[in-house]
Structure formats: C-alpha cells, structure tokens
Amino acid sequence: MYRKIMNFLEEWKESAHRKPLILQGARQVGKTYSVLAFGRKAYENVAYFNFETHPGLNKTFEENISPEYLIPVLSHIAGQTIVRERTLIVFDEIQLCERALTSLKYFCENAPEYHIIVAGSLLGVAVNRAEFSFPVGKVDMKTLYPMDLEEFMLAMGETVLVEQIKKCFVDNEAMPAAMHESAMRLYRQYLIVGGMPECVMQFVDTGDHILVRHTQDTILASYLNDMSKYNNTNEIKKTRLAYDNVTVQLSRKNTRFQYKLIKKGARASEFENAIEWLCLSGIVSRVYRVEHVHKPLENYHDMDAFKIYVSDLGLLCAKKDLAAEDILYMSEELDDFKGGMTENYVNVQMIINGYHTYYWESARGAEIDFVIQREGRLIPFEVKSADNTKAKSLKVYRETYKPDYAIKLSTKNFGFKDGIKTVPLYAAFCI
C-alpha cells in the first residue's frame, strides 16, 4: 500500500545532513511495515533488530554503545555484513532499550555513513526515559500517523478519482455528479474503517466490516494495556476515565473539552496529567482556542481552552460501537454525534498533512472550527456534516480579520464564491 511517508524517507536517505531517524507513532500506524518496505526498495539489504522479540539484544548495548563495537556484533546477530550506505539498519521497538536510543548520538557523531532508522511507540520514546539521556540534536524525528483519506482511496484502487479530486480542488470546479457520489461513499467508508493499515488492508481484501471491527477492538485493547504498562499507578484510572470521556464529549453541541464532565466535581489539576499522557501516546490530539488570529498562532492560544479529538476515525466508531450501516447511511439517530465526528475527521486529515490546528472563539461566542496557516496565510474554515453551510460565525470572523479567503467543508460539491472556497468533506486531504 502507498504511504506518503515514503517520499519523506527518500528525501532523508539522500540528505547531506542525514542523521539517524526516529520514526515514532501510535500503535499499529504502520511504522515497521513502512520502514521495511522502504529498506527493501532503497537499499541492497536491511539489517532488522526487534527489541521486543529479541530481548537479548539489550545485553549487547549494555556492553558498549560505540559504533565500532556495535557494527561487527550486529552483523553477526543479523547473519549478514552491515555495509555503510548500502545497508539500512532498523531498530524496532526502540523504547524497550534506552541504551540503543542513546547509541544514536554516537552513530551521528562518529559513524554518520551508516543509515539507521529506529521505530518505536510515541509513548515509550517520549516518557519511558528512566536512566539515559535522549540524543537531542543528534537524530532526525518524524511522526507517522494513520492513513488519510487519500491513502485510503488509493488502497481501494481509486487512483483516477483521487486525481480528479485534486484537479477540482485546484480549479474550484464541481466534480461530475457520479464521481462526487462515489467519493462521498468512500468518505463514509473511511469513517468506519479508519486509517490503521491492517484495518484498511482487511477491508480492501474482504470488504468485511465485522472483521475490521474485531481488529479495531484489538487495537483499542492494546491502548488500555499501555495505560497500565507505561503509566504511573495513580494515574491509570484517571487516564481511562479521561479517554472514555473524550468520545462522549464529541457528542455534545459544544465540543470544547470540560474536565467537570469526566466526573462530578473534577478539576484540571486532577486530570491534566492523564490528558497529557493520552496526547503523548498519540491516541488523541488537542486543539487550542485562539482569541486573536495573528501570526504566529501559537502566541495567542489559550492553554485552558481546548478540544480533544481521537487519532483515528475507525477506532472512534469502534469505541462508540457504531454500526457500519448507521455511518454509511448517516442515520438520523446519529445526529448528536455527526458534528463532533466530522470535526474529528477534518482534524485528523489536517494533522496527517502537517498542519497545526486551532479554533477561534470571539468574546461574544462566535466560533470557527479550525484556523490554520497555509502557504503563509491564516485560513479559517467551517466544518458541516451535511449540506447546510450557513455560518454566521464565519461572517463575523471575515469582518474582523479579512482573510484572503475562507473554506467551507461540507457535503456540497466544489465551488468558489465571494471569497469562500467550498470543499467537499472527502477533499480535506487537499487543503
């Protein structure tokens, strides 16, 4: 399956300033698959080491972490000669060996001719540092996310449709009706399946929503296990409570996260560590409010006002135990949830494609779902789950900040009128 990360990895390989690369991400987003697929394509051979399946590797790094010591030993373990620039060295589940992570510093300083990619969970790399220092400044870092809708469509064999969507986005021309309907159907399928590669592959091969749901449930169970494995004992219950409540709050008209809704009398001081843990793990992401829209947006965000979205739409639907038919046909029974789910979908597409998202709220309560910096310009956009695109808040925003243009995401076809670019939900990956 095509993954956009391949383009980044090719650039990394050819860079004159290449450093050992840490590819991090939540569980099951395809880190190992992507690295090995890249290695087989771009190198003569791959030397693969997994610290989870081969725990004895830790002893090697405890002995010595200098490259001159490690290379012959690792060549012996791999059963092949590791050749500089021709062999891709892969350390998987790197979070289980702190000394291996520290060794990257010395590969960077003393043996930069060796190409190394390490893969590990966001959580382990970020917070499981007990004894040894992180090699700051000595590594390149990249986060891999679930597949976006473009990658999903390509996996489904819809290359022509993807190209047409991209063309219509650039030209602001309406999609042919039949292609628009097909794209909307694929969008709804994506909400159910999500972007976890194993789930996508299963759906491509079988079209079986029940099988996909079983895999999603397994991934959700692994998240719960991680909450116990990588978390402070006192925080485990709080983290689970916060995680369960995130999806509940997405069903509310006001999706701003409220601690008091986790349990009666709850305060930020009680649950802020739990929220931070969920963010570090890659399970959820936080979108902060900005009261003033100026560059840089980060300077104007309110640390106490934010929304929380989950990292994958399929996992969201699985956690809510939503039936595939209800999503495919957008059942009226889901009306309370549609808005939050659609916002969540758009945020996922933005994050995957490298944007930092914020939302805007005026002193009088006007609200814009997302504000991003695109091509040097601050662009607001509204998100609607259906074709009702009337938005008073957008009018207030435009009168206040006079943006070059605004975006409305909905089920409507492409168009551009009066400074507003209309974009179908399925084309969010084009933004």
C-alpha positions as CSV (number, residue, x, y, z in Angstrom):
1,M,0.0,0.0,0.0
2,Y,1.1,3.5,-0.8
3,R,2.1,5.6,2.2
4,K,3.1,9.3,1.9
5,I,5.9,8.7,4.4
6,M,7.9,7.0,1.6
7,N,8.5,10.4,0.0
8,F,9.9,11.7,3.3
9,L,12.2,8.6,3.7
10,E,13.6,9.0,0.2
11,E,14.5,12.6,1.0
12,W,16.0,11.6,4.3
13,K,18.2,9.0,2.6
14,E,19.6,11.5,0.1
15,S,20.1,14.4,2.5
16,A,23.6,15.6,3.0
17,H,22.6,16.4,6.6
18,R,21.1,13.0,7.4
19,K,21.1,11.8,11.0
20,P,19.7,8.6,12.5
21,L,16.0,8.8,12.1
22,I,13.4,8.1,14.9
23,L,10.1,7.2,13.3
24,Q,7.6,7.4,16.1
25,G,3.8,7.0,16.2
26,A,0.9,5.4,18.0
27,R,0.5,1.6,17.9
28,Q,-0.5,0.0,14.7
29,V,0.0,3.0,12.4
30,G,2.4,1.1,10.1
31,K,5.9,2.1,11.3
32,T,7.6,-1.3,10.9
33,Y,5.8,-2.0,7.6
34,S,6.8,1.4,6.1
35,V,10.4,1.2,7.2
36,L,10.9,-2.3,5.9
37,A,9.2,-1.6,2.6
38,F,11.4,1.4,2.2
39,G,14.5,-0.5,3.1
40,R,13.8,-3.3,0.6
41,K,13.2,-0.7,-2.2
42,A,16.1,1.7,-1.5
43,Y,18.9,-0.4,-0.1
44,E,20.8,-3.6,-1.1
45,N,19.8,-5.2,2.2
46,V,18.2,-4.5,5.5
47,A,19.5,-5.5,9.0
48,Y,16.5,-5.7,11.2
49,F,16.6,-5.8,15.0
50,N,13.5,-6.1,17.2
51,F,14.0,-5.4,20.9
52,E,10.6,-6.9,21.8
53,T,11.1,-10.3,20.1
54,H,14.8,-10.4,20.8
55,P,15.3,-9.1,24.3
56,G,18.8,-10.5,24.4
57,L,19.8,-7.5,22.2
58,N,19.8,-5.3,25.3
59,K,22.9,-7.0,26.6
60,T,24.8,-6.0,23.5
61,F,24.0,-2.4,24.1
62,E,24.8,-2.7,27.8
63,E,28.3,-3.8,27.0
64,N,29.2,-1.0,24.7
65,I,27.3,1.5,22.5
66,S,30.2,2.8,20.3
67,P,29.6,2.1,16.6
68,E,32.9,0.4,16.1
69,Y,31.9,-2.1,18.7
70,L,28.3,-2.5,17.7
71,I,28.6,-2.9,13.9
72,P,30.5,-6.2,13.9
73,V,28.3,-7.6,16.7
74,L,25.1,-6.6,15.0
75,S,26.4,-8.0,11.7
76,H,26.9,-11.3,13.5
77,I,23.4,-11.3,15.0
78,A,21.8,-10.4,11.7
79,G,23.8,-13.0,9.8
80,Q,24.9,-10.5,7.2
81,T,27.6,-7.9,6.8
82,I,26.4,-4.4,7.5
83,V,27.8,-2.2,4.8
84,R,27.9,1.6,5.2
85,E,25.4,3.4,2.9
86,R,24.2,0.1,1.4
87,T,22.6,-1.5,4.4
88,L,19.6,0.0,6.2
89,I,19.9,-0.7,9.9
90,V,16.5,-0.9,11.6
91,F,15.9,-0.9,15.4
92,D,12.3,-1.8,16.1
93,E,10.5,-1.2,19.5
94,I,13.4,1.1,20.4
95,Q,11.6,2.3,23.5
96,L,12.4,-1.1,25.2
97,C,16.2,-0.4,25.1
98,E,17.2,3.1,26.4
99,R,20.9,2.4,25.6
100,A,20.1,1.7,22.0
101,L,18.4,5.1,21.8
102,T,21.4,6.7,23.4
103,S,23.8,5.0,20.9
104,L,22.2,7.0,18.1
105,K,24.2,10.0,19.4
106,Y,27.5,8.2,18.7
107,F,26.4,7.0,15.3
108,C,25.6,10.6,14.4
109,E,28.9,11.9,15.7
110,N,31.3,9.1,14.8
111,A,29.8,7.0,12.1
112,P,27.3,9.1,10.0
113,E,27.9,6.9,7.0
114,Y,25.7,4.2,8.5
115,H,22.0,4.6,7.7
116,I,19.8,4.0,10.7
117,I,16.0,4.2,11.2
118,V,14.5,3.3,14.6
119,A,10.8,2.7,15.1
120,G,9.0,3.0,18.4
121,S,5.8,3.9,20.1
122,L,5.3,7.6,20.7
123,L,4.6,6.8,24.3
124,G,7.7,4.8,25.0
125,V,10.1,7.2,23.3
126,A,8.5,10.3,24.9
127,V,8.0,9.2,28.5
128,N,9.9,6.0,29.2
129,R,13.3,7.6,29.9
130,A,14.5,6.3,33.3
131,E,18.3,6.4,33.2
132,F,19.8,7.6,30.0
133,S,19.6,10.9,28.2
134,F,17.7,11.4,24.9
135,P,20.1,12.2,22.0
136,V,18.9,15.8,21.5
137,G,20.2,17.3,18.3
138,K,21.7,14.1,17.1
139,V,18.7,12.5,15.5
140,D,16.0,13.3,12.9
141,M,12.5,12.7,14.0
142,K,9.3,12.0,12.2
143,T,5.8,11.0,13.4
144,L,3.8,8.6,11.4
145,Y,0.0,8.9,11.6
146,P,-2.8,6.6,10.4
147,M,-3.6,6.7,6.7
148,D,-5.5,9.7,5.5
149,L,-8.4,9.6,3.1
150,E,-6.2,9.9,0.0
151,E,-4.1,6.9,1.0
152,F,-7.3,5.0,1.8
153,M,-8.7,5.8,-1.7
154,L,-5.5,4.7,-3.4
155,A,-5.6,1.5,-1.4
156,M,-9.1,1.0,-2.8
157,G,-7.7,1.3,-6.3
158,E,-9.3,4.8,-6.9
159,T,-6.3,6.5,-8.5
160,V,-8.4,8.2,-11.2
161,L,-10.9,9.5,-8.6
162,V,-8.1,10.9,-6.4
163,E,-6.5,12.8,-9.4
164,Q,-9.9,14.2,-10.3
165,I,-10.5,15.4,-6.7
166,K,-7.1,17.2,-6.7
167,K,-7.8,18.8,-10.0
168,C,-11.2,20.1,-8.9
169,F,-9.8,21.4,-5.7
170,V,-7.2,23.5,-7.5
171,D,-9.6,24.7,-10.3
172,N,-12.6,25.2,-8.0
173,E,-14.7,23.2,-10.5
174,A,-17.5,20.9,-9.5
175,M,-16.9,17.2,-9.6
176,P,-19.1,15.2,-12.1
177,A,-22.1,14.1,-10.1
178,A,-21.3,10.4,-10.3
179,M,-17.8,10.9,-9.1
180,H,-18.9,13.2,-6.3
181,E,-21.3,10.5,-5.0
182,S,-18.6,7.8,-5.3
183,A,-16.2,10.0,-3.3
184,M,-18.8,10.7,-0.6
185,R,-19.4,6.9,-0.3
186,L,-15.7,6.3,0.1
187,Y,-15.6,9.1,2.7
188,R,-18.2,7.3,4.8
189,Q,-16.4,4.0,4.4
190,Y,-13.3,5.7,5.7
191,L,-15.2,6.9,8.8
192,I,-15.9,3.2,9.5
193,V,-12.6,1.6,8.6
194,G,-10.3,4.5,9.6
195,G,-6.6,4.7,8.7
196,M,-5.0,1.9,10.6
197,P,-3.1,0.0,7.8
198,E,-4.1,-3.5,9.0
199,C,-7.8,-2.5,9.0
200,V,-7.5,-0.9,5.6
201,M,-5.8,-4.0,4.1
202,Q,-8.5,-6.2,5.6
203,F,-11.3,-4.1,4.2
204,V,-9.6,-3.9,0.7
205,D,-9.2,-7.7,0.7
206,T,-12.6,-8.7,2.2
207,G,-15.0,-5.8,2.4
208,D,-15.9,-7.3,5.8
209,H,-16.8,-4.7,8.4
210,I,-17.1,-7.3,11.2
211,L,-13.5,-8.5,10.6
212,V,-12.3,-4.9,10.6
213,R,-14.2,-4.1,13.8
214,H,-12.5,-7.1,15.5
215,T,-9.1,-5.7,14.6
216,Q,-10.1,-2.3,15.8
217,D,-11.2,-3.7,19.1
218,T,-7.9,-5.4,19.5
219,I,-6.0,-2.1,18.9
220,L,-8.3,-0.4,21.5
221,A,-7.5,-3.2,24.0
222,S,-3.7,-2.6,23.4
223,Y,-4.2,1.1,24.2
224,L,-5.8,0.1,27.5
225,N,-2.9,-2.2,28.2
226,D,-0.5,0.6,27.5
227,M,-2.3,2.8,30.0
228,S,-1.2,0.2,32.6
229,K,2.2,-0.5,31.2
230,Y,3.6,3.0,30.7
231,N,1.7,4.9,33.3
232,N,2.0,5.8,36.9
233,T,-0.1,3.6,39.1
234,N,-2.0,6.5,40.5
235,E,-2.9,7.8,37.0
236,I,-4.1,4.6,35.3
237,K,-7.8,5.0,36.5
238,K,-7.8,8.7,35.7
239,T,-6.4,8.1,32.2
240,R,-9.0,5.6,31.4
241,L,-11.8,7.8,32.7
242,A,-10.5,10.8,30.6
243,Y,-10.1,8.6,27.5
244,D,-13.7,7.2,27.8
245,N,-15.0,10.7,28.3
246,V,-13.3,12.2,25.2
247,T,-15.6,10.3,22.8
248,V,-18.6,11.2,25.0
249,Q,-17.9,14.9,24.8
250,L,-17.7,14.7,21.0
251,S,-21.4,14.1,21.0
252,R,-22.1,17.5,22.7
253,K,-23.0,20.6,20.7
254,N,-20.1,22.4,22.3
255,T,-17.2,20.2,21.8
256,R,-14.8,22.2,24.0
257,F,-13.3,19.7,26.5
258,Q,-14.7,20.1,30.0
259,Y,-13.0,18.4,33.0
260,K,-16.2,18.6,35.0
261,L,-17.9,16.2,32.6
262,I,-15.4,13.4,33.3
263,K,-16.9,13.1,36.8
264,K,-18.8,15.3,39.1
265,G,-16.5,17.9,40.7
266,A,-13.5,17.1,38.5
267,R,-10.8,19.8,38.0
268,A,-8.0,20.3,35.6
269,S,-5.4,19.7,38.4
270,E,-6.8,16.2,38.8
271,F,-6.9,15.1,35.2
272,E,-4.3,17.2,33.2
273,N,-1.6,14.6,33.6
274,A,-4.0,12.0,32.2
275,I,-4.8,14.2,29.2
276,E,-1.1,14.9,28.6
277,W,-0.4,11.1,28.7
278,L,-3.1,10.5,26.0
279,C,-1.6,13.2,23.8
280,L,1.9,11.9,24.2
281,S,0.7,8.4,23.3
282,G,-0.7,9.6,20.0
283,I,-4.1,8.3,21.0
284,V,-5.7,11.8,21.0
285,S,-4.7,15.3,19.9
286,R,-5.5,18.7,21.5
287,V,-6.7,21.7,19.5
288,Y,-6.3,25.0,21.4
289,R,-8.5,28.1,21.2
290,V,-7.2,31.4,19.9
291,E,-8.9,34.6,20.8
292,H,-6.9,36.7,18.4
293,V,-5.8,35.5,15.0
294,H,-2.3,36.8,14.2
295,K,1.0,35.2,13.3
296,P,2.3,33.1,15.0
297,L,-0.9,31.5,16.1
298,E,0.9,29.7,18.9
299,N,1.4,33.0,20.7
300,Y,-2.3,33.6,21.0
301,H,-3.6,30.2,22.1
302,D,-5.4,29.7,25.4
303,M,-3.8,26.8,27.4
304,D,-7.0,26.3,29.4
305,A,-9.4,26.1,26.4
306,F,-9.1,23.2,24.0
307,K,-10.9,20.5,22.2
308,I,-9.8,16.9,22.1
309,Y,-10.1,14.6,19.1
310,V,-9.1,10.9,18.7
311,S,-6.3,9.9,16.2
312,D,-8.3,7.5,14.1
313,L,-11.9,7.6,12.8
314,G,-12.3,3.9,12.7
315,L,-11.2,3.5,16.3
316,L,-13.6,6.3,17.2
317,C,-16.5,4.4,15.6
318,A,-15.4,1.1,17.2
319,K,-15.2,2.7,20.6
320,K,-18.7,4.1,20.2
321,D,-19.8,0.7,18.9
322,L,-21.5,2.3,15.9
323,A,-23.0,0.1,13.3
324,A,-21.4,0.4,9.8
325,E,-24.9,0.8,8.3
326,D,-25.6,3.8,10.5
327,I,-22.4,5.6,9.2
328,L,-22.9,4.6,5.6
329,Y,-26.4,6.0,5.5
330,M,-25.9,8.7,8.1
331,S,-28.7,7.6,10.3
332,E,-30.8,10.3,12.0
333,E,-30.1,8.5,15.2
334,L,-26.5,9.8,15.0
335,D,-27.5,13.5,14.7
336,D,-26.0,14.4,18.0
337,F,-22.7,12.8,17.1
338,K,-22.3,13.8,13.4
339,G,-20.9,17.2,14.1
340,G,-18.2,16.1,16.5
341,M,-17.3,13.1,14.3
342,T,-17.0,15.3,11.2
343,E,-14.8,17.8,13.1
344,N,-12.7,14.9,14.3
345,Y,-12.3,13.6,10.7
346,V,-11.1,17.0,9.4
347,N,-8.6,17.4,12.3
348,V,-7.1,14.0,11.6
349,Q,-6.6,15.0,7.9
350,M,-5.0,18.3,8.9
351,I,-2.6,16.7,11.4
352,I,-1.6,13.9,9.0
353,N,-0.7,16.5,6.4
354,G,1.4,18.6,8.8
355,Y,-0.8,21.4,9.9
356,H,-1.1,22.8,13.5
357,T,-4.8,23.3,14.1
358,Y,-6.5,25.9,16.3
359,Y,-10.1,27.0,16.7
360,W,-11.3,30.6,17.1
361,E,-13.9,32.0,19.5
362,S,-14.9,35.6,19.9
363,A,-15.8,37.4,23.1
364,R,-19.4,37.2,22.0
365,G,-19.4,33.5,21.3
366,A,-18.8,33.3,17.5
367,E,-16.8,30.2,16.8
368,I,-14.7,29.0,13.8
369,D,-14.0,25.3,13.8
370,F,-10.4,25.5,12.5
371,V,-7.8,28.1,11.8
372,I,-4.5,27.0,10.1
373,Q,-1.5,28.6,8.5
374,R,-1.5,27.6,4.8
375,E,1.1,28.9,2.3
376,G,1.9,31.7,4.7
377,R,-1.7,32.8,5.1
378,L,-4.1,32.3,8.1
379,I,-7.1,30.5,6.7
380,P,-10.3,29.9,8.7
381,F,-12.6,27.0,7.8
382,E,-16.0,25.8,8.9
383,V,-17.0,22.2,9.0
384,K,-20.5,20.9,8.4
385,S,-21.6,17.3,8.5
386,A,-24.3,17.9,5.8
387,D,-25.0,20.5,3.1
388,N,-26.3,23.2,5.4
389,T,-23.4,25.6,5.1
390,K,-24.8,28.8,6.5
391,A,-22.3,30.0,9.1
392,K,-22.9,33.3,11.0
393,S,-19.6,32.9,12.8
394,L,-17.7,32.8,9.6
395,K,-19.2,36.2,8.6
396,V,-18.1,37.6,12.0
397,Y,-14.6,36.3,11.5
398,R,-14.3,37.6,8.0
399,E,-15.5,41.1,9.0
400,T,-12.9,41.1,11.9
401,Y,-9.8,39.6,10.2
402,K,-10.5,40.0,6.4
403,P,-8.7,36.7,5.4
404,D,-7.7,36.3,1.8
405,Y,-10.4,33.5,1.6
406,A,-12.2,31.1,3.8
407,I,-13.0,27.4,3.4
408,K,-16.3,25.6,4.0
409,L,-16.1,21.9,4.3
410,S,-19.5,20.1,3.8
411,T,-21.2,17.5,1.6
412,K,-21.5,20.2,-1.2
413,N,-19.5,20.0,-4.4
414,F,-16.5,22.2,-5.1
415,G,-17.0,25.9,-5.8
416,F,-15.7,29.4,-5.1
417,K,-17.9,32.4,-4.5
418,D,-17.5,35.7,-2.6
419,G,-14.2,34.7,-1.1
420,I,-15.4,31.4,0.2
421,K,-13.9,28.2,-1.2
422,T,-16.4,25.3,-0.9
423,V,-14.7,21.9,-0.4
424,P,-16.4,18.5,-0.1
425,L,-15.5,16.6,3.0
426,Y,-13.7,13.9,1.0
427,A,-11.3,16.5,-0.3
428,A,-10.0,17.6,3.1
429,F,-6.6,16.0,2.3
430,C,-6.1,18.5,-0.5
431,I,-6.0,21.5,1.9
